[in-house]
Amino acid sequence: MPKRMFTLMVLTLVSVPVWAQSAARSEFLDHAVIQHSGSVATVTVNYPEPLFQAISGIREEYGWQVNWEEAPTYSHFDRVDSTAPKWRAAHPDEKGVTRSAGGLFTSNFPDPTDASAATKALVLEKVIQDYNATDNPGKYALRTVADGQFTVVGTEVRDDTGALQETRPILDTPLTIEKKTRNVYETVWAILGALSAVAGKNVIMMSMPNNEFNSTQVTMGGRDVEARQLLREALDRTGRPLLYTLGFDPDYKSGTYILNVLVATKVENDKVRGRMPIPIDRRH
């Protein structure tokens, strides 16, 4: 993500050579636009994955930890061809690339006056509800946990007939991980390796905060524990406010999930440097 690790960029880069990809459509926005008017805020996005851009904008506007798990879309109702015409002409029989078929999305929500879990849930639920009422790809739901973190998960996609079908988030999968001491980097890869084996889907990690992952030792494991719980436990052990985005690329190896881990930030506007994402545990 230039200033944010946009999942789509990461996903397409692992699928085909970069020259096979179409140039980004000029009407897409680099980031969400959030406007404030009295007690109401409005988020406006235009991106292939609109809800992802909206959630990213909201969490950076207010400094919230919100995880993201993309709905695994695959049909032509949810995805469009994104292969560069020149590359396609030179490779007429080769598989190109697709992108999520989303675009413009706007939602109004109560401008939060506090950072309580109830307030965050109210905002996120309203934005998700508004998104689910559109024809943009995927349907989503909000998952909450006791420590106040939130995760937006994909719950429905369109099949090849255009009908909505339920999809189980892959991180719901129960795993058994040997309990032993590893650094966080090794621990997360152990989780993803077990998840790939059990779920029958390729699950990889693309980016992470290297210092925290390599320097933090953890002793953890478990039997029949939800993959999401194991992942969150590993990230929490670093002592930093980490969040994750889990994207999905249907073009790579018959469907690949790609994990990115980053530090939660709040964007501040600097007159000289522009938008500056500041880690929420490093703000003064």
N, C-alpha and C positions, 0 to 999 in steps of 0.2 A: 504494500500500500504506500505509494510515495511517502506521505506523512502518516499513512495508516496502511497496514498490510492488506490490501484488498484481495480477498480470496480468489476472485475470478482470475486476476492476473497470475497468481501463483499456479492455479489449476491449469490454465491453458499452456503455460510454459513447460509443463512436464509432459504434455500430450503430443505436440508436434513441433517441428522447427519454428522459430519465431517468425520467419518470413512467410509462413503459411497462414498467419493470422491477419485478419482484416484490421485496418487502422480503427481506433476507437471512434465511434460516432460523435461528432462535435457537440451534439445536443446533450450528451451525458454530462452530469456534474462531477466534479472532483470530490466533493464532499457534501453532506447534507447542509441545508440552509435552515436555521432555526430562528424564528422571529417571535418577539414577545409583545403582546398587546393586553395591558391590564392583567387580568388573572388567567389569560389564555395564551398558550404557546402553540406555534404552528411549525411542523417540520415538513419541508419540501425536498424531495429527492428525485433524481432521474438517473437510473443506473440499471444494468441488467439484473441485479439482485436488489430490488428496491428496499425491502424490509431490512436487509443487512446494512445498507447505507443509512437508513433511518435510525436503527438501533445503535450503530456506531456513532452517529452524530449526537444522539441523546446521551449516551454514556460519556462522551467527551465534553459535552456541554455542561454536564452536572458532576462529572468525576465519579461515575458509578461503575461498579464491576458487574458486567452483564456478559455472559458467555453466549456463543452462537453455534447452533448446529443446523446446517443447511438441509432442507428437504432434498432427498436424492431424486431429482427430476431426471427424466430420460426421454419422454415422448416428444413428438414434434409439436404437441400442444403447449409444452412448457419450455421448449428449447428451439433455437433457430440456428441456421448455418452461419458460421462466422469465418469461413475460409476466405482468404484473400483471392479475388478473382484471377489475378495473374498466376498465383500458385496453382489454383484449380485448373486453369487452362493448360498448364505444363504437366499436371499430374491428374488427368481425368479419371483414372481408375483407383486412385488412392483415397483413403478416408481422410477427410478434413477435420475441422474442429467445429464445435457448437458452443453457444453461450446461452445462458438463461435468457428467456424471452421477456424479461421485465422492462419497465420504463418508468414513466412518471407516477409518483405517488405522493399524496399530501394527507396529513392527519393533524387535527386540532386536539389538544389535550390540556388539562389543568396545569398551569405553570407551577411547578412544585415550590413550596415555601419552606420545606424542610427535607431532610434526607432519611426519614423513617422508612422502614420496610413497607409499611402500608402505602405511603405516598408513592414510592417507586413502583410498587405493584399496580397501583391505580393508573399511572402514566403508561407503563409498558403494556398492560392489558388493553387500554384504550387504543393504542397505536396498532397492536396486533389485531384487535377486532376490526379496526378500519381497513387494515391490509387484507384480511380474510374476506372482506366484502367486495374486493376488486377481482379482476381476472388475471392479475399478475401470478407468476408461477408459485406453486406450493401453498399450503395452509400451515399455520403455526400455532403453537401454544406456549404458555409461560410455565416454567418449572421453578419452584422456589425451594430453598433449604433453610434450615434453622439459623445459620450464621448470617443470613441477610443477602447472600449472593443469589443471582437470578440467571436462568438459562432459557433462551428462546430456542425451541426445538421444532423441526419440521414434522408434521403429523399426517399430511395428505399430499398426494401428487396426482396428476392426470395420467391415465393409462393410454394405450394406443388408440382407444376409441374416444378419448376425451372425457371419460367418466372419472370422477374422483375416487381414489382408493386410499385406504389407510396405509401408512407406512410406519413401522416401528423404529424409533431412533436407535441407531446402532449402539450407542453408548448405554442403552438399557440392558445390553447383553451381560449376563453373569459370567464372571471369570474366576479361575483359580490361579493365583500367582504364588510361587514359592516365597516364603518369608525369609529375607536375607538383607544384608546391608549392601547398598549400592549408592551411587550418586543419583541425583534426580534425573539426569539425562538417561542413564542406564535403566532406571526404574520406569520412566515413561515408555521407552522402547520395549521393555518387557511387557508392559500393559498392551501396547499396540500390537506386538507380535502375537500375544495370546488372543487378542480380539480378532486379528486377521484369521487365525487358525479356526476359531470357534464360529465366527460369522461367515467365513468363506468369502470375504471381501478384502481387498488390499487396503490397509490403513497405514499411512506413513506420516512422519513429522517433517515439515518443511522449514520452520524457523522457530527459534526459542531464544530466551535471554541466556547467553552462554555462561556468564559469570555465575548466575544463580544455579543453573543446572549442573555445572561441572564442580562447583565448590561445596555444594550442600549434600551431605551424606544422610541417607534415610534408611531405617530398618522397617520394612513394611511388606505386606503380602496378605493373602486371605483366600478363603475357599468360598466359591459361589457368591462373590461380591460384585455388585454392579460396576461395570467398567467406568462409568461416570464418577462414582464414588472413589474408586481407586485413583483416577486421574486427578480429581480435586484434592485428595489427600496428599498426593505427591507434590502438587503445585503449592499447596498451603505450607508445606514443610520448609519452603524457601524463606518464609517470613516476609515476602514481598506481596503486594496486591496484584497477583497475576490473574489473567483471564485467558480464555482460549476461543478460537474460532475453528470450527470443523467444517470444511468445505467438501463438496462432492463433484468429481469429474467423471461423467459417464463415458467419456471417450478414451480414457486411459485404462488399459487392462480390464476391460469389461466393467468398469466402475471402480473408482478409487476415492477413498476418503483421505483428506489432507488436513493435518492438524497444524495450526499456528498458535504459538503461545506468546503473549506480550504483557507488558506491565500496564495496568490501568492508568489512564491519564486524564487530565482536565485541560482543555485547550484554552490558552490565553492569547489574546491578540496583542502582538508587539508592533508598535508603529514602524519599526525598522525592519524586523525579520518576519512580520506577518503572523500566521497561525503557529503557535508554539505549544505542542503537547507536553505538559509537565506531569511527571509521575505523581499520583495523588498522595504518596507518602513522602514526597520531597518538596511539597509546596510550603511556602512560608506564610 
